[in-house]
Amino acid sequence: MRSQLFQQAQENNQPGMHLQNHKMLRVGLNGEFYARQGAMVAYQGQVDFSYEGAGSVGKFFKKAFTGEGMPLMKVSGQGDVFLARDAWDIHLIDLENEHLTVNGENVLAFEAGLGWDIRRVEGAGMTAGGLFNTVFSGQGRVAVACHGAPVLINVDQPTFVDTDSAVAWSSSLRTGVRRTAKAGALIGRGSGEALQLSFEGQGFVLVQASEGAPAPVAAG
């Protein structure tokens, strides 16, 4: 049997976390890592999947209170694991004893050696619900999923991004919230158009070409 598909789609054999293609992550597993619940599309070998709580009492309460969108599973054992999220584009980021902030909705997987915590965007207040993100620290690899091809914006002047379009950014940046009620009907791409994240300092912000997956339509 012959087909170009057999060459183009053949799995890679690299150990650790690597892109199988731009919409699928392959992990050559010998140990453990963490992934978004429901992200596994295939696996081979002796692999165990277990629900992962918030990791500490403090994280648990923050997670319950904020609705932070990062339900985790711990993946352990030996084998090959393939992960994806609704055919979103996947990108790998290597931290070298650094800090990175990621929107919980965009986290696909990360190596077990990284530290992580849930933090609220400064200035969000109680009225801007959902502006809680995950800060990764240490040395290791994070896989983020973007809805559409992203742009990496160099922050060297005040920068403003729709709250649902910001994927990840340098944790060294000063963040806040900007409300533009008068122009809210004219800017942005959807429900978050009157509210943007503000970034100041030196660093970067990764912005996806969408506000993410559309909300499910209620039957009626």
Phi, psi and omega in degrees: 000135182229144175189144175299334179303324184295330176275317185292325186255006181297135183292146175280167183236027181279142176286154178082199189264116181216159176284127168284317169205185188285358177237006181217138178255135173244133177242115171280099195267130170212074186145241180204159172205175181243145181216161175294134178301135179086001184276345182290129176249340177192156173202159175227149175101193180267090186235136180243138178242125181224145178297137179244119176291187184291347174102338176198164180300318180299314179296322182299314182291323177296321181294316180294323185282324187266341186071024181307128188273063178223067175292122188252152166231145175267130180248122185222157178125209179227131179155199179238131182235133179246131184233148176201168174218097174052036179061026173289158175287140182245138180227144180256137178234126179260123176264134179239080184055048182232179177239140178220133177259132183228136171299127183303330179294340185257358178284125176258313181196160174203156182287149189293337182285348181280144171274155178208152179206156179261128181227152179268143176294130180300133178086000182290322180069182182281338185278346180255061185303148176092353182274059177239137185225171184253127180257121177260146181215156177105212183235124180161186188245138176240135174254122178248145179250129182244136177276093186096162180294130184270169171239139177261110183263127175282119181269100175233011175203165180308129186231141184231133186224139175306139186299331181266354182261342179285120182266309184203155178203163178298128181292345178285345180289146173275125183247155177199191181233135177242129178254132180232068186301318185292325182262006187302330181281351188249338185244167179080181187244358182183222189293340182264014190294335182269004184223123178232153170279137175252144181229134176221151180119210180237123180167208181219160171223133179263123186241126179276161186273033184192168172267017178095189183294139178293149178293143179297144179273127181289140178287145179181000000 
